[in-house]
Amino acid sequence: MEKKIAPLSRLIDQFERMPGIGHKSAQRLAFYVLNMTDGEAKSLTAAITEAHEKIRRCSVCCDLTDTESCSVCENPSRDRSVICVVEDPRDVMAIERTHEYNGLYHVLHGVISPLNSIGPEDLTTKELISRLSDNTVSEVIMATNPTVEGEATAVFLSRIIKPLGITVSRLAYGVPVGADLEYADEITLSKAIEGRKTL
Amino acid sequence: MEKKIAPLSRLIDQFERMPGIGHKSAQRLAFYVLNMTDGEAKSLTAAITEAHEKIRRCSVCCDLTDTESCSVCENPSRDRSVICVVEDPRDVMAIERTHEYNGLYHVLHGVISPLNSIGPEDLTTKELISRLSDNTVSEVIMATNPTVEGEATAVFLSRIIKPLGITVSRLAYGVPVGADLEYADEITLSKAIEGRKTL
């Protein structure tokens, strides 16, 4: 008979449901919460409630935002002729960190995955297509993950978008900078050879 | 210029403060919260608030409880002549899981650690000594962690308790030295209880 304290078990339970959190970590997090001051516990619950209530999808690019449309879509200095299509809001953050890209984004919130019965209608495909109707966009960059599903989603979307007379491009494949050739997998390496550039 | 959404950053920040949670995990947890239903988010904040408000120290053994005194101290079938002294509430849980021990507990909420300026007065030493005054206790088992500080705390307490005519024992070194009681497996822990030595 394990000693049970109902409110503690419930809290451990809540943490255990989170991704990447096992029982021991959930326990550690719960004890961390118990040792918080009242003020700290209030800030934590307030942050959860606030984020959950205020954050929604940008009405233009479907990225996450706490305003009607997101800071990228609102920014007048961004190039409105290019849209970079990504799977997830975290991919937007990753690309923004490169400081290399000045166009707009479109967040699909997933990839086409027949095995998980996710079809194009479960993604923000419709919103993407409707953004292409006013002729301001000249290029769509497919930046879905280089996985089978990401690839399939990119091909699916490009078949819809290319007939509209818009250039569709895909992120380059190759060996990651700083990596060791020895450890690159065969497919990545052959893609890198295939896509070699003249120096 | 990383794209910042204030409520999201605040939430990531909150998770990042938790033990064992780095920036990437904090981000993953924050996105998990965003994808919760309203009901799920409410259960999470309710669990945090409830645990934080209701859980306090047992008035007898200083273990965590949501009642005046904890379920072990309240249980009439527990042997009131033995007290097992542990550092942390998680150690109580670990020992209870062995089903080997039927006495009471006392939770110190720490160990004597001069380097961190934690002295006996910062632990529940006083509460422990006062429990020994009515002559019902005949043995105190020191189950502090088998670390330098846990050892020192056990020796310190035994020097106070032995003069009271109470047997003081120590967990046997079945537990691997340098490890944390919380992570010991049930068999090792019950061997350690079985083989406890008089100090």
HADDOCK unambig.tbl for C-alpha pairs under 7 A between the chains (distance, minus, plus):
assign (segid A and resid 2 and name CA) (segid B and resid 93 and name CA) 6.53 0.50 0.50
assign (segid A and resid 2 and name CA) (segid B and resid 96 and name CA) 5.70 0.50 0.50
assign (segid A and resid 2 and name CA) (segid B and resid 97 and name CA) 5.67 0.50 0.50
assign (segid A and resid 3 and name CA) (segid B and resid 93 and name CA) 6.24 0.50 0.50
assign (segid A and resid 3 and name CA) (segid B and resid 96 and name CA) 6.74 0.50 0.50
assign (segid A and resid 5 and name CA) (segid B and resid 65 and name CA) 6.05 0.50 0.50
assign (segid A and resid 5 and name CA) (segid B and resid 66 and name CA) 6.52 0.50 0.50
assign (segid A and resid 7 and name CA) (segid B and resid 47 and name CA) 6.82 0.50 0.50
assign (segid A and resid 7 and name CA) (segid B and resid 50 and name CA) 6.35 0.50 0.50
assign (segid A and resid 7 and name CA) (segid B and resid 51 and name CA) 4.93 0.50 0.50
assign (segid A and resid 8 and name CA) (segid B and resid 51 and name CA) 5.66 0.50 0.50
assign (segid A and resid 10 and name CA) (segid B and resid 47 and name CA) 6.28 0.50 0.50
assign (segid A and resid 11 and name CA) (segid B and resid 47 and name CA) 5.16 0.50 0.50
assign (segid A and resid 11 and name CA) (segid B and resid 48 and name CA) 6.21 0.50 0.50
assign (segid A and resid 11 and name CA) (segid B and resid 51 and name CA) 6.72 0.50 0.50
assign (segid A and resid 14 and name CA) (segid B and resid 44 and name CA) 6.15 0.50 0.50
assign (segid A and resid 18 and name CA) (segid B and resid 29 and name CA) 6.56 0.50 0.50
assign (segid A and resid 18 and name CA) (segid B and resid 32 and name CA) 6.99 0.50 0.50
assign (segid A and resid 19 and name CA) (segid B and resid 29 and name CA) 6.75 0.50 0.50
assign (segid A and resid 29 and name CA) (segid B and resid 18 and name CA) 6.59 0.50 0.50
assign (segid A and resid 29 and name CA) (segid B and resid 19 and name CA) 6.78 0.50 0.50
assign (segid A and resid 32 and name CA) (segid B and resid 18 and name CA) 7.00 0.50 0.50
assign (segid A and resid 33 and name CA) (segid B and resid 52 and name CA) 6.81 0.50 0.50
assign (segid A and resid 34 and name CA) (segid B and resid 51 and name CA) 6.87 0.50 0.50
assign (segid A and resid 34 and name CA) (segid B and resid 52 and name CA) 5.29 0.50 0.50
assign (segid A and resid 44 and name CA) (segid B and resid 14 and name CA) 6.18 0.50 0.50
assign (segid A and resid 45 and name CA) (segid B and resid 45 and name CA) 5.21 0.50 0.50
assign (segid A and resid 47 and name CA) (segid B and resid 7 and name CA) 6.84 0.50 0.50
assign (segid A and resid 47 and name CA) (segid B and resid 10 and name CA) 6.30 0.50 0.50
assign (segid A and resid 47 and name CA) (segid B and resid 11 and name CA) 5.17 0.50 0.50
assign (segid A and resid 48 and name CA) (segid B and resid 11 and name CA) 6.23 0.50 0.50
assign (segid A and resid 50 and name CA) (segid B and resid 7 and name CA) 6.36 0.50 0.50
assign (segid A and resid 51 and name CA) (segid B and resid 7 and name CA) 4.92 0.50 0.50
assign (segid A and resid 51 and name CA) (segid B and resid 8 and name CA) 5.68 0.50 0.50
assign (segid A and resid 51 and name CA) (segid B and resid 11 and name CA) 6.71 0.50 0.50
assign (segid A and resid 51 and name CA) (segid B and resid 34 and name CA) 6.86 0.50 0.50
assign (segid A and resid 52 and name CA) (segid B and resid 33 and name CA) 6.79 0.50 0.50
assign (segid A and resid 52 and name CA) (segid B and resid 34 and name CA) 5.28 0.50 0.50
assign (segid A and resid 65 and name CA) (segid B and resid 5 and name CA) 6.07 0.50 0.50
assign (segid A and resid 66 and name CA) (segid B and resid 5 and name CA) 6.52 0.50 0.50
assign (segid A and resid 93 and name CA) (segid B and resid 2 and name CA) 6.55 0.50 0.50
assign (segid A and resid 93 and name CA) (segid B and resid 3 and name CA) 6.33 0.50 0.50
assign (segid A and resid 96 and name CA) (segid B and resid 2 and name CA) 5.79 0.50 0.50
assign (segid A and resid 96 and name CA) (segid B and resid 3 and name CA) 6.83 0.50 0.50
assign (segid A and resid 97 and name CA) (segid B and resid 2 and name CA) 5.73 0.50 0.50
